[in-house]
């Protein structure tokens, strides 16, 4: 908002996607730290492949965000 980027624009969507990806990554890091300390969630072992597939999808989606649409530079 401070940079005046329109919400309904490639730059607005790219910026929102980048921020969301960063927030998701930090949440997963916190979850991994908790799991390292007290163990994974119930039934993780039987859901491991599906769980890791979702993690890879989030990673791949974050890598697909167009850099030119989310540069933190003044307009």
N, CA, C and O atoms as CSV, one atom per row, in Angstrom:
chain,resi,resn,atom,element,x,y,z
A,1,UNK,N,N,0.837,-1.185,0.000
A,1,UNK,CA,C,0.000,0.000,0.000
A,1,UNK,C,C,0.877,1.243,0.000
A,1,UNK,O,O,0.578,2.215,-0.694
A,2,UNK,N,N,1.949,1.219,0.767
A,2,UNK,CA,C,2.808,2.400,0.858
A,2,UNK,C,C,3.454,2.731,-0.478
A,2,UNK,O,O,3.727,3.896,-0.764
A,3,UNK,N,N,3.702,1.711,-1.299
A,3,UNK,CA,C,4.313,1.934,-2.603
A,3,UNK,C,C,3.280,2.276,-3.673
A,3,UNK,O,O,3.650,2.590,-4.804
A,4,UNK,N,N,2.010,2.223,-3.339
A,4,UNK,CA,C,0.964,2.555,-4.302
A,4,UNK,C,C,0.740,1.481,-5.353
A,4,UNK,O,O,0.255,1.776,-6.446
A,5,UNK,N,N,1.086,0.239,-5.036
A,5,UNK,CA,C,0.883,-0.853,-5.990
A,5,UNK,C,C,-0.594,-1.242,-5.975
A,5,UNK,O,O,-1.136,-1.567,-4.918
A,6,UNK,N,N,-1.249,-1.213,-7.133
A,6,UNK,CA,C,-2.666,-1.604,-7.170
A,6,UNK,C,C,-2.847,-3.056,-6.749
A,6,UNK,O,O,-2.069,-3.924,-7.146
A,7,UNK,N,N,-3.862,-3.316,-5.952
A,7,UNK,CA,C,-4.124,-4.679,-5.498
A,7,UNK,C,C,-4.376,-5.606,-6.675
A,7,UNK,O,O,-3.854,-6.720,-6.721
A,8,UNK,N,N,-5.184,-5.140,-7.630
A,8,UNK,CA,C,-5.567,-5.970,-8.767
A,8,UNK,C,C,-4.590,-5.765,-9.916
A,8,UNK,O,O,-4.965,-5.308,-10.996
A,9,UNK,N,N,-3.339,-6.110,-9.667
A,9,UNK,CA,C,-2.295,-6.003,-10.687
A,9,UNK,C,C,-1.332,-7.158,-10.513
A,9,UNK,O,O,-1.310,-7.807,-9.467
A,10,UNK,N,N,-0.535,-7.415,-11.540
A,10,UNK,CA,C,0.459,-8.486,-11.406
A,10,UNK,C,C,1.405,-8.207,-10.244
A,10,UNK,O,O,1.759,-9.120,-9.499
A,11,UNK,N,N,1.812,-6.961,-10.087
A,11,UNK,CA,C,2.723,-6.608,-8.992
A,11,UNK,C,C,2.046,-6.798,-7.631
A,11,UNK,O,O,2.682,-7.270,-6.689
A,12,UNK,N,N,0.781,-6.440,-7.521
A,12,UNK,CA,C,0.052,-6.626,-6.265
A,12,UNK,C,C,-0.113,-8.096,-5.919
A,12,UNK,O,O,0.106,-8.508,-4.780
A,13,UNK,N,N,-0.499,-8.877,-6.910
A,13,UNK,CA,C,-0.658,-10.316,-6.676
A,13,UNK,C,C,0.691,-10.974,-6.399
A,13,UNK,O,O,0.786,-11.851,-5.541
A,14,UNK,N,N,1.729,-10.559,-7.114
A,14,UNK,CA,C,3.059,-11.122,-6.887
A,14,UNK,C,C,3.570,-10.808,-5.500
A,14,UNK,O,O,4.143,-11.668,-4.832
A,15,UNK,N,N,3.365,-9.583,-5.068
A,15,UNK,CA,C,3.800,-9.180,-3.729
A,15,UNK,C,C,3.034,-9.962,-2.665
A,15,UNK,O,O,3.628,-10.449,-1.704
A,16,UNK,N,N,1.718,-10.083,-2.834
A,16,UNK,CA,C,0.915,-10.849,-1.879
A,16,UNK,C,C,1.348,-12.309,-1.854
A,16,UNK,O,O,1.415,-12.914,-0.784
A,17,UNK,N,N,1.643,-12.883,-3.022
A,17,UNK,CA,C,2.089,-14.274,-3.086
A,17,UNK,C,C,3.429,-14.449,-2.370
A,17,UNK,O,O,3.629,-15.429,-1.653
A,18,UNK,N,N,4.341,-13.503,-2.564
A,18,UNK,CA,C,5.651,-13.593,-1.917
A,18,UNK,C,C,5.521,-13.483,-0.398
A,18,UNK,O,O,6.151,-14.242,0.338
A,19,UNK,N,N,4.717,-12.552,0.061
A,19,UNK,CA,C,4.516,-12.395,1.503
A,19,UNK,C,C,3.879,-13.655,2.087
A,19,UNK,O,O,4.296,-14.129,3.144
A,20,UNK,N,N,2.874,-14.196,1.406
A,20,UNK,CA,C,2.211,-15.406,1.876
A,20,UNK,C,C,3.171,-16.585,1.907
A,20,UNK,O,O,3.150,-17.377,2.849
A,21,UNK,N,N,4.014,-16.709,0.887
A,21,UNK,CA,C,4.995,-17.797,0.859
A,21,UNK,C,C,5.970,-17.684,2.022
A,21,UNK,O,O,6.309,-18.688,2.648
A,22,UNK,N,N,6.419,-16.477,2.314
A,22,UNK,CA,C,7.328,-16.276,3.442
A,22,UNK,C,C,6.648,-16.623,4.768
A,22,UNK,O,O,7.248,-17.273,5.625
A,23,UNK,N,N,5.408,-16.193,4.933
A,23,UNK,CA,C,4.679,-16.490,6.169
A,23,UNK,C,C,4.465,-17.998,6.322
A,23,UNK,O,O,4.597,-18.537,7.420
A,24,UNK,N,N,4.136,-18.671,5.226
A,24,UNK,CA,C,3.933,-20.114,5.260
A,24,UNK,C,C,5.229,-20.824,5.626
A,24,UNK,O,O,5.232,-21.738,6.450
A,25,UNK,N,N,6.322,-20.404,5.015
A,25,UNK,CA,C,7.618,-21.005,5.321
A,25,UNK,C,C,7.993,-20.850,6.779
A,25,UNK,O,O,8.485,-21.792,7.400
A,26,UNK,N,N,7.766,-19.676,7.328
A,26,UNK,CA,C,8.066,-19.456,8.753
A,26,UNK,C,C,7.178,-20.325,9.640
A,26,UNK,O,O,7.640,-20.855,10.650
A,27,UNK,N,N,5.914,-20.474,9.270
A,27,UNK,CA,C,5.015,-21.333,10.047
A,27,UNK,C,C,5.482,-22.788,10.000
A,27,UNK,O,O,5.464,-23.480,11.018
A,28,UNK,N,N,5.899,-23.250,8.824
A,28,UNK,CA,C,6.399,-24.620,8.710
A,28,UNK,C,C,7.698,-24.797,9.490
A,28,UNK,O,O,7.922,-25.854,10.081
A,29,UNK,N,N,8.541,-23.796,9.500
A,29,UNK,CA,C,9.769,-23.872,10.292
A,29,UNK,C,C,9.432,-24.016,11.778
A,29,UNK,O,O,10.025,-24.838,12.477
A,30,UNK,N,N,8.486,-23.222,12.250
A,30,UNK,CA,C,8.064,-23.334,13.647
A,30,UNK,C,C,7.492,-24.710,13.950
A,30,UNK,O,O,7.769,-25.290,15.000
A,31,UNK,N,N,6.696,-25.227,13.029
A,31,UNK,CA,C,6.121,-26.555,13.204
A,31,UNK,C,C,7.214,-27.622,13.241
A,31,UNK,O,O,7.146,-28.548,14.049
A,32,UNK,N,N,8.211,-27.500,12.379
A,32,UNK,CA,C,9.313,-28.467,12.354
A,32,UNK,C,C,10.111,-28.420,13.653
A,32,UNK,O,O,10.557,-29.454,14.150
A,33,UNK,N,N,10.287,-27.238,14.192
A,33,UNK,CA,C,11.015,-27.115,15.459
A,33,UNK,C,C,10.246,-27.768,16.599
A,33,UNK,O,O,10.834,-28.427,17.456
A,34,UNK,N,N,8.956,-27.587,16.606
A,34,UNK,CA,C,8.127,-28.225,17.628
A,34,UNK,C,C,8.197,-29.740,17.475
A,34,UNK,O,O,8.354,-30.460,18.461
A,35,UNK,N,N,8.080,-30.226,16.234
A,35,UNK,CA,C,8.140,-31.671,15.997
A,35,UNK,C,C,9.492,-32.238,16.414
A,35,UNK,O,O,9.565,-33.357,16.923
A,36,UNK,N,N,10.560,-31.477,16.201
A,36,UNK,CA,C,11.883,-31.945,16.616
A,36,UNK,C,C,11.971,-32.054,18.134
A,36,UNK,O,O,12.665,-32.921,18.665
A,37,UNK,N,N,11.265,-31.172,18.821
A,37,UNK,CA,C,11.329,-31.153,20.283
A,37,UNK,C,C,10.410,-32.190,20.928
A,37,UNK,O,O,10.794,-32.828,21.909
A,38,UNK,N,N,9.204,-32.364,20.390
A,38,UNK,CA,C,8.235,-33.237,21.062
A,38,UNK,C,C,7.719,-34.368,20.183
A,38,UNK,O,O,6.909,-35.181,20.628
A,39,UNK,N,N,8.181,-34.423,18.942
A,39,UNK,CA,C,7.738,-35.467,18.026
A,39,UNK,C,C,6.681,-34.949,17.068
A,39,UNK,O,O,6.048,-33.925,17.323
A,40,UNK,N,N,6.493,-35.661,15.963
A,40,UNK,CA,C,5.521,-35.223,14.960
A,40,UNK,C,C,4.087,-35.426,15.436
A,40,UNK,O,O,3.838,-36.027,16.481
A,41,UNK,N,N,3.170,-34.919,14.657
A,41,UNK,CA,C,1.756,-35.059,14.989
A,41,UNK,C,C,1.334,-36.526,14.883
A,41,UNK,O,O,1.984,-37.334,14.219
A,42,UNK,N,N,0.222,-36.845,15.559
A,42,UNK,CA,C,-0.307,-38.209,15.519
A,42,UNK,C,C,-0.532,-38.629,14.069
A,42,UNK,O,O,-1.014,-37.842,13.254
A,43,UNK,N,N,-0.183,-39.856,13.757
A,43,UNK,CA,C,-0.389,-40.474,12.446
A,43,UNK,C,C,0.495,-39.864,11.353
A,43,UNK,O,O,0.236,-40.060,10.165
A,44,UNK,N,N,1.538,-39.126,11.750
A,44,UNK,CA,C,2.455,-38.588,10.742
A,44,UNK,C,C,3.049,-39.712,9.897
A,44,UNK,O,O,3.111,-39.604,8.673
A,45,UNK,N,N,3.481,-40.777,10.540
A,45,UNK,CA,C,4.164,-41.859,9.831
A,45,UNK,C,C,3.326,-42.387,8.671
A,45,UNK,O,O,3.848,-42.619,7.580
A,46,UNK,N,N,2.029,-42.576,8.903
A,46,UNK,CA,C,1.187,-43.105,7.828
A,46,UNK,C,C,0.831,-42.045,6.787
A,46,UNK,O,O,0.385,-42.385,5.692
A,47,UNK,N,N,1.021,-40.769,7.113
A,47,UNK,CA,C,0.718,-39.679,6.187
A,47,UNK,C,C,1.972,-38.997,5.643
A,47,UNK,O,O,1.886,-37.958,4.988
A,48,UNK,N,N,3.126,-39.580,5.915
A,48,UNK,CA,C,4.407,-38.952,5.557
A,48,UNK,C,C,4.479,-38.571,4.084
A,48,UNK,O,O,4.830,-37.436,3.762
A,49,UNK,N,N,4.156,-39.496,3.184
A,49,UNK,CA,C,4.275,-39.213,1.751
A,49,UNK,C,C,3.347,-38.080,1.316
A,49,UNK,O,O,3.762,-37.190,0.575
A,50,UNK,N,N,2.106,-38.109,1.770
A,50,UNK,CA,C,1.160,-37.042,1.418
A,50,UNK,C,C,1.606,-35.714,2.016
A,50,UNK,O,O,1.542,-34.676,1.358
A,51,UNK,N,N,2.053,-35.752,3.258
A,51,UNK,CA,C,2.545,-34.544,3.933
A,51,UNK,C,C,3.692,-33.932,3.141
A,51,UNK,O,O,3.680,-32.738,2.843
A,52,UNK,N,N,4.679,-34.750,2.802
A,52,UNK,CA,C,5.834,-34.231,2.078
A,52,UNK,C,C,5.466,-33.765,0.680
A,52,UNK,O,O,6.088,-32.841,0.156
A,53,UNK,N,N,4.473,-34.383,0.071
A,53,UNK,CA,C,3.994,-33.925,-1.231
A,53,UNK,C,C,3.430,-32.508,-1.138
A,53,UNK,O,O,3.699,-31.670,-1.998
A,54,UNK,N,N,2.649,-32.247,-0.092
A,54,UNK,CA,C,2.104,-30.897,0.112
A,54,UNK,C,C,3.230,-29.888,0.336
A,54,UNK,O,O,3.189,-28.780,-0.198
A,55,UNK,N,N,4.233,-30.271,1.123
A,55,UNK,CA,C,5.375,-29.377,1.355
A,55,UNK,C,C,6.078,-29.048,0.039
A,55,UNK,O,O,6.453,-27.899,-0.195
A,56,UNK,N,N,6.256,-30.054,-0.820
A,56,UNK,CA,C,6.903,-29.817,-2.120
A,56,UNK,C,C,6.043,-28.921,-3.009
A,56,UNK,O,O,6.573,-28.079,-3.734
A,57,UNK,N,N,4.719,-29.096,-2.960
A,57,UNK,CA,C,3.841,-28.236,-3.766
A,57,UNK,C,C,3.951,-26.780,-3.324
A,57,UNK,O,O,3.991,-25.882,-4.165
A,58,UNK,N,N,4.000,-26.539,-2.022
A,58,UNK,CA,C,4.157,-25.180,-1.524
A,58,UNK,C,C,5.506,-24.608,-1.964
A,58,UNK,O,O,5.587,-23.459,-2.400
A,59,UNK,N,N,6.561,-25.415,-1.847
A,59,UNK,CA,C,7.891,-24.974,-2.285
A,59,UNK,C,C,7.883,-24.628,-3.775
A,59,UNK,O,O,8.370,-23.569,-4.172
A,60,UNK,N,N,7.337,-25.509,-4.585
A,60,UNK,CA,C,7.323,-25.289,-6.029
A,60,UNK,C,C,6.509,-24.058,-6.400
A,60,UNK,O,O,6.894,-23.296,-7.287
A,61,UNK,N,N,5.378,-23.865,-5.718
A,61,UNK,CA,C,4.557,-22.684,-5.995
A,61,UNK,C,C,5.300,-21.411,-5.634
A,61,UNK,O,O,5.185,-20.412,-6.343
A,62,UNK,N,N,6.058,-21.425,-4.548
A,62,UNK,CA,C,6.801,-20.218,-4.170
A,62,UNK,C,C,7.897,-19.926,-5.192
A,62,UNK,O,O,8.194,-18.763,-5.465
A,63,UNK,N,N,8.501,-20.974,-5.759
A,63,UNK,CA,C,9.528,-20.771,-6.778
A,63,UNK,C,C,8.936,-20.284,-8.093
A,63,UNK,O,O,9.657,-19.735,-8.926
A,64,UNK,N,N,7.643,-20.474,-8.291
A,64,UNK,CA,C,6.983,-20.059,-9.523
A,64,UNK,C,C,6.540,-18.589,-9.505
A,64,UNK,O,O,6.076,-18.079,-10.525
A,65,UNK,N,N,6.674,-17.912,-8.380
A,65,UNK,CA,C,6.290,-16.497,-8.302
A,65,UNK,C,C,7.265,-15.694,-9.150
A,65,UNK,O,O,8.478,-15.786,-8.963
A,66,UNK,N,N,6.743,-14.919,-10.068
A,66,UNK,CA,C,7.584,-14.133,-10.970
A,66,UNK,C,C,8.297,-13.029,-10.174
A,66,UNK,O,O,7.651,-12.183,-9.556
A,67,UNK,N,N,9.608,-13.050,-10.199
A,67,UNK,CA,C,10.404,-12.086,-9.434
A,67,UNK,C,C,10.069,-10.658,-9.840
A,67,UNK,O,O,9.986,-9.766,-8.995
A,68,UNK,N,N,9.880,-10.450,-11.120
A,68,UNK,CA,C,9.610,-9.077,-11.585
A,68,UNK,C,C,8.262,-8.549,-11.079
A,68,UNK,O,O,8.011,-7.345,-11.129
A,69,UNK,N,N,7.396,-9.445,-10.592
A,69,UNK,CA,C,6.100,-9.012,-10.064
A,69,UNK,C,C,6.121,-8.740,-8.570
A,69,UNK,O,O,5.098,-8.344,-8.011
A,70,UNK,N,N,7.251,-8.939,-7.906
A,70,UNK,CA,C,7.258,-8.729,-6.458
A,70,UNK,C,C,8.540,-8.099,-5.953
A,70,UNK,O,O,8.959,-8.360,-4.825
A,71,UNK,N,N,9.161,-7.279,-6.769
A,71,UNK,CA,C,10.352,-6.584,-6.318
A,71,UNK,C,C,9.983,-5.489,-5.328
A,71,UNK,O,O,9.018,-4.754,-5.535
A,72,UNK,N,N,10.735,-5.386,-4.280
A,72,UNK,CA,C,10.466,-4.382,-3.243
A,72,UNK,C,C,11.255,-3.117,-3.572
A,72,UNK,O,O,12.255,-2.789,-2.933
A,73,UNK,N,N,10.769,-2.434,-4.581
A,73,UNK,CA,C,11.413,-1.192,-4.988
A,73,UNK,C,C,10.369,-0.084,-5.066
A,73,UNK,O,O,9.206,-0.346,-5.375
A,74,UNK,N,N,10.775,1.145,-4.791
A,74,UNK,CA,C,9.820,2.257,-4.881
A,74,UNK,C,C,9.325,2.438,-6.303
A,74,UNK,O,O,10.059,2.202,-7.263
A,75,UNK,N,N,8.092,2.853,-6.430
A,75,UNK,CA,C,7.493,3.087,-7.756
A,75,UNK,C,C,8.041,4.343,-8.382
A,75,UNK,O,O,7.653,4.698,-9.495
